[in-house]
Amino acid sequence: MDHTTTHQPTDIEKSAGILNVSSRSTSIENVSDPIASIPVPPKLRTWNQRIEELSGLEARGIKRVLTEERHAASRSAYAQMAMLWFSANISANNLAVGLLGPLLFGLGFTDSAMCAFGGILVGSAATAYMSIWGARSGNRTMIVLRYFMGYWPAKLPCLLNMILMIGYGTIDCIIGGQILSAVSGGSMSIVVGIVVVALISWVIAVFGMAIFQKYERYAWAPQLFALLILVGAAGKSFNASLQSTDLLTGEPLTGGPLTAARLSFFSLQLSVPVSWAATSSDFYVYYPENTKAWKTFSLTMMGLTSSFLLVNLIGIGLASGTFANPAWLAADEISSGALILAGYDGLGGFGKFCGVIIALGLINNNVPGTYASALGFQVLGRYPKMVPRYLWVCVIVLIYFVCAVAGRNNLFDILQNFVALMGYWVMIMVAIVLEEHFVFRRGKSFDWTAWEDKKVLPIGIAAFVAFLAGWAGAIIGMSQVWYIGPVAIKVGGVGADIGVWLGCAFAMVVFAPIRYWELKRYGR
């Protein structure tokens, strides 16, 4: 069971790191640690210990944060919950998603804004719900998932989440590279800009939670400043009266085709904030165990919705302006980064300075995903768990750097296909957690100390089958450039992306009866 002593170490994360790597720890949870039985060469152990003793570096991996290792509660600490998500998401990659409403789906300003508003609310609520488990359990999101899906089935969402975070890292690097290249007038290549974004992200993510939280605490301010300047400079060219139009024929969008475009853009907007649901608990594990769930939910929701709404409305505004502003249209044909910079036209060198701030602001968005995906490697098994978190950060950054360089000229394709595709499984996962929590676990407690005990955790048969069934629903309901499902094609006569909704429905219907049988058969 959890320890209840009120002792507070002077440096939570450093002391936590020592507990994680030292064989002298007396924690109950360390007794059965399988890593202790794996021989590590003395030189490697010494080298690793020296690195982990660097000031400010978080050595802890996926190991549960005990009650006595948590931070004391304070107003500033709780405010940081909202500030973290606001800082991480007022970034150019989310602004670029807003561009897709008018430029890809042909939606007018009002249609795009309403779809963005609805999608952001639903996606943010799912992420805010998943965030409540961090302080309650002291476990990372993918560890918490073991209590709902079982030890082995939970590895599948973990692997998918790593792919998701690497994908977003790729997008961040590409857009950052595009903006920096546009600022330089083309003298700096996009690849050099990608290197800058990836390198700074790597440094912050390597040091971990302490540096990361401090960075996000202040990084929002210059971002917000640059975005407000963008609104002031470009707002006069936003076309709020833009109507939804078929981009091929130029005719107004009405009836079924309009409904299909709205559904697809709504689903895309939902997919972006919900992508954080698989990591949101990771950043709250140092909060007190008695942190109120409503407080965590509300502050997370506040940070997510305010940031996403702001940047998406700006993106929709920029996209609407391209239909009447030839300079913006020409910039958009170069890259979305060039379009963002074109919004600062008329401000001279100051506009380019703001463009640099926008580009570097992508680091705010990149670091949380890099941090979380590195932890994902450790969740996959005992041998990956041996490798320190900071080394997995190096691997993650290298992967998305290579992907960004390779895909730097295909950003819109990546945004349209990758973001929506990844949103399917996250919502399926959230649906399973919700059903397990409110139907089968209602009023029951969790033994959070048993996070690696396969004899206590659920078998996961119901969750695994439901997850696969959810994917079947998503496949028949998805609408992508390379594939349109048989159900999706019937929506509006032209096809719409309803994969998220069919995936959730299939998963929840299949999960309930199998979970009931599983509990009767195995009792856990």
N, C-alpha and C positions, 0 to 999 in steps of 0.2 A: 504493500500500500504506500501512498505518498507520505513523505516526511513532512512534518508540520512545524519544524523549528523556524524561528524568525530571523536567523542569522543572515546578514546581507554582506557578501563579499564586496570589496572595494572595486573590483573590476570583474563584473559578471562574466563577460565573454572570455576573458583570459583564463579566469579560474575554471570556467566550464571546459575550456580547451584542455587544461591540465587533467581534469577528471576524465576526459575522453581518451587520452592517450597513455595515461599512467596506469601501470598495473598495481599501484599501491592504493588506488581508490577503494573505499570500503562500502560504496553504494551497493545496495541489494541488487540493483539492476546490472551491475558489472559482474556479478558472480558467475553468471552463465554466458558471459560474452564470448561468442565463438571466435572472435578475433584474437583473444588471448592465447588460443591454442595454435595459432599459425606462426611459425618461426619467421622472424624478421632479422636480416643481417644487421649486426651491431653498428656498422658504419652508416647504413641507411637509417637506422633508428636515431643515431646521433645527429645526422644531417637534418632529418625531419624535425627533431626536437628544437634545433637551433632556429630553423625557419619559423616554427610555431611560437617561439619566444620573442619574435619581433613585436615591437610595441604596436598595439592596435590590431594585430592579426587574429581573426577568429579561427581557432583550431577545431572547434566542435563541428562534427558532421551531423548525422541523423539521430544521434543519441538523444533520448528524452531529456528535457530540461526539468530538473527536479524543483520542487516547491521552494526550497531554500536558495535556489540559484536565480530566482526571478527578480526583476526590478521592483522597487517600491512604486506604488501607485501615485500618480501626480496628474494635475490638470494638463501640464505640458506633454506628458507621456501619452495621454489619451488624445490630445489634439494632434499628436504626431500620426495617429491612425488615419485621420482624414488627410493630413498634409502629405503623407507618404503617397497615397493614391492620386491626389491632385498633382503633385510634382511629377510622378511617373507618367502621367497620361496627357498632360498638356503638351504633346509632342507632335512633330510633323508627320509621323507615320499615321497617327489617328486622324490628323487633318486630311491626309491623302485619301482616307476611306470616305470622307465626306465628299470629295471630288467625284466619286463614282456615281452618286445619285443622278446628277444631270448628265455627266459625260459618258457613262456606260449604260445606265438604265433609261435615260431620256426623261427623267422626272423633273418637274418644275421645282421652283424654290420651296413653295409651301408643302408640296407632296414629299420632297426630300427631307425637309425639316421635321415634319410630323412622323415620318417613318424612323428617322434618326432618334427622335425623342422617345418613341415607344420601344424601339429595339434596345436603346441604352438603358432604359428603366428595367426591362426584364433581365437583360444580361448582367447588369450591376447588382440586382437583387439576388441572383444566383450566386455571384461571387461573394457578396456580403454574407449570405447564409453560410457558405463554406468557411468563411474567415472566423466564425465564432469558436471553432474547435481548437484553434491554436493555443489560446490562453487556458482553456479548459483542460487540455490534455498535456501541454508541453511538448507535443509531437508535431512534426512536419506534416503537411497535408497528405502526402503519399503514404505516410505511416498511419495517420488517422483513417485513411481509406481501408486499411486492413481490417478495421473493426466493422466495416460495412460490406466489404466485398470478399474478405478472406485474404490470407497471407499470399497465396499464389496468384489468384485472379487479379489482385491489386497491382501486380507487376505490369500488367498490360496497359492500364491507364498511365502508369509511371513512364513506360517507354514512349507512349504517344505524347505525353506532356513534354518529354525531352525534345521530341521532334518539333512540337509546337513552339517551344521557347527558342529553339535554334532557328526556326522559320522567322519568328519575329525579330530575332537578332540580325538575320540576313536582311530583312526589310529595313530595319533601322539603319544599318550600315549603308545600304544602297541610297536611301533618301538623304542621309547625311552627306554622302559622297557627292550626290547630285547638286545639293545646295552649295557646298563648298566649291565645287567646280564652277557653278554658275556665278558665284561671288567673284571668283578670280577671272571671270571672262573667258574661261576655257583654258587658261594657262596651267591650272592645276587639274590633272585628270581625275575622273571619278574614283579611280583606284586609290589614289593618294588620300582622297577624302575618306574612303572606306577604312584605310589604315588608321587615320586619326581617330575616328569614332571607335573602332575596335580596340585600339591600344588603350585609350582612356577608360573604356568600359572594363577592360581586363584588369587594370590596376585597382580600380575600386572594388570589383567583385572578388578579387583575390584576398583583399583584407577583410571582407565579410561584413557582418551585420553592423558593427559599431561605426565604421567609416561610412558605410552605405546609408545608414539612418541619418547621420550628420549631414551627408551630402544632399540627401533628398529634403532635409529640413530647410535648406536655403536655396536649392537649385531652382525652385519654382519661380522665385522673384524675377530674375532676368528673363525667364521664359514668358511670364505673364506680361512683363513690360514690352517685350518685342512683339507679342501677339496683339496687344492693344494698339501699338503703333501701326501694325499691319492693318487693323480694322480702320484706324483713322486715315491711313494713306490710301487704302484700296476700297473702302466702304462705298465711296461715291460711284464706283463701277459695279457694285453688286446689283443684280437684277432681281429684286424681290417679286416682280410681276411675271417672271418666267413661267410659262405653262409647260406641262408635260407633253412631250413631242416624240413621235417615232423618229429615231435618228436616221433611219434608212430612207423614209419617204418624205419626211418633213411635215407630215400630217399630225394633227393633235392626237394624243393617246387617250382613248376612251374605252369604256366597257371592260371586256376580259383582258386585253393586253395591258391596260392601266392597272388593273388589279394584280396581274402577274408581276409587273414591274415593282409595284409597292411591296408585295409579299417578299420578293427576292431581296430588295434593298433593306427591308425590315429585318430579315434573317441575317443579312450580312452585318448590319449594325449591332444586332444582338450578339453575334459571334465574337466581336472584338472584346467588349468588357467581360464576357463570360469566360474568355480564355484564361483570365487570372484566377478562376475558381479552383483550378488544380494546384495553385501555389499560395493562395491567400492566407492560409493558416501559418505558413512558414515564417512570416514576419511578426507574429504575435506570441511566439513561444516564450519570450522573456517577460511577458506581462503577468500580473498576479493571477493565480488560479481562480480567484473569486470574481474576476472581471465579469460584469453583467453582459449576457449575450446581446441584449437589446442595445447596449451602448456600443459594443463592437460592430454590430450590424449597422446601426444608424450612422456611425462615423465613417465606416467603410463605404457605405452607400453614398454619403455626402461627398466624399472625395472623388469617387468614381463618376457619379452623374455630373457633377459640376465641371469636371475637367473634360469629359467626353463631349458634353453638350457644347461647351465653348469652342473647342477645336473643330468639331464637325460642322457647326453653323458657319464658321469662318471658311472651311473647305467648300461647303455648299455655295457660299457667297462667291468665292473665287471661281468656281466652276460655272456659276450662272453668268458671270461677267465675260467668259470666253466667247459667248454667242454674239456679243456686240462690240467686243474690244479685240481688234486684230492682233495687237501686240501680245495680249494674253494668250490668244489662240496659238500664235507662233511659238510662244514660250512653252505652252503645254505640249506641243509637238516635239519639243526637245526632251523635256522630262517634267515630272510633277514638281521636282525641286526648283527647276527654272521658273515654273508658274508661280510658286510661292514667292520667289525672289522678285518676280515681275510686279507683285503686289506692292513692293516698296519703290517702284519707279517714281522719280521726282524727288526722292530724298537724298540722292547722291551717295556719298561715302557713308553717311549715317545709315542709309538703307542697307548697304552691304554689311555694315557692322551688325545690324539687327538680323540679317540673314545668317551670319556666323553664329549668333546666339541661338537662333532656331535650330541650326544644324547640330550644335553641341548639346542642345537640349534633348536630342535623341538618346544621349547617354543616360539621362534620367529614366527613360523607358527600357533601356537595354540592360541595365545592371540587375534589376530584380529577376528578370528571366534567366540571365546568366547564372546568378546565384542559385536559383531554384533548380535549374536543370543539372547543375553540378551535383547537388544533393540527390537528384534522381538516380545518378549512376550508383550511388552507395545503397540505394533501396533495392537495386536489382539483384544483389546477392552478396555472400560473405566475402568473396575475393574483391569485387569492386569496392566493397566497404573498407577494405584495407587501405586503399589509395586515399591520401588526404584530400579534403575538399578543394584546396587551392590548386592541386594538380588537375583535378577534373575541370576546374574553371579554365585552365590553359587549353585543355582539349576542346571544350565547348567553343571558346573564342576562335580557335584555329579553324574549327569546322564551319562556323558561320561566316568567317572572313573569306574562306575559299568559296563558299556558296554565293556570297555577295559579289565577289569579283566575277564569278561565272554568270550570274543572273542580272548584272547591273543594267542591262538594256531591255529587261522584260518585267519591269516592276508591276505594271497594271495586271498582267497575267497572273503574277504571283499573288497580288492582293485579292483578285477576284476568286481565284481557285483555291489557294492555300487557306486563306482565312476562313472561308465558309466551310471547307472540308473539315478543318480541325474543330470548328464549332459544334459539329454533330456529336462527336464522342464526349465532349465536355458536358453537354446538356444531358446526354444519356447517363453519364456518371452521376450528375447532380440529381436526376430523377430517382436513381436507385438509392442514393443516400437519403433523400427526403422520405421515400417510402419505408425504408428500414427504420429510420429515426422515428417517424410519427405513427407508423402502424405496428411494427414489430418490437421496437425498443421504447415505446412511450412509457415514461415513468420508471424506466430501469437505468441503473448506473453502469458505468464502464470502468473496468480495471485498466487504467492507462499504463500501469507498470508492466503489463503483459504484452507489450508492443512487438515482441519477437517470439512469443510463446505460441507455437502452432497448435498446441493442445487446448488453448483457451480461445484463440481467435476463431471466427466462423470458418467452416469448410469452404464456403464460397460457391457452391454449385449453382444456387439460384442466381447469384449476381453474375456469374460467368455466362450462363445461358441467356439471362436477360440482356446482358451487354451485347452479345452476339445478335440477339433478336432485334435490339435497338438499331444495330448497324444495318440489318436487313431492311428495317423501316426507313432508315436514312437513305439507303441506296435507291429504293423505289421512289423516294420523294425528292431526291437531289436534282438540281438543275445547274450544270456546269458547262463550260465551253466544250469539253471533251465527252460529256455524257449527260443525258437527260433521262431520268427514271420514268417508268411507264405510268405512274400516278402523277408525277410532276408535269408531264407533257399535256395532261388533260386540263390543267388549270389555266383559264383564260384563253385557251386555244393556241397559246404560244409557248406555254411552259413556265412554271415558277418554282422557286426553291422552297419546298415545304419539308425538306429532309429533317430539320430539327424537330418539328412537331410530330411527324410520323415516328421518328426514332424514339422520342420520349414516350409516346403512346404505346408502342410495341414493347418497350422495356418494362414499363409499369404494369401492363397487363400480364406479361409472362412472369415477372418476378414474384408477384403475390402468391400464387398457388404453389410454386416450387419452393419458395422460402418457407411456407407453412409446412410442407412435407419435410423439408430439411431440418427444421426445428423439432418436429416430432421424431424424426429418425436419429438425429445426432445430438440434439439438445443444446446446440450453440450456433 
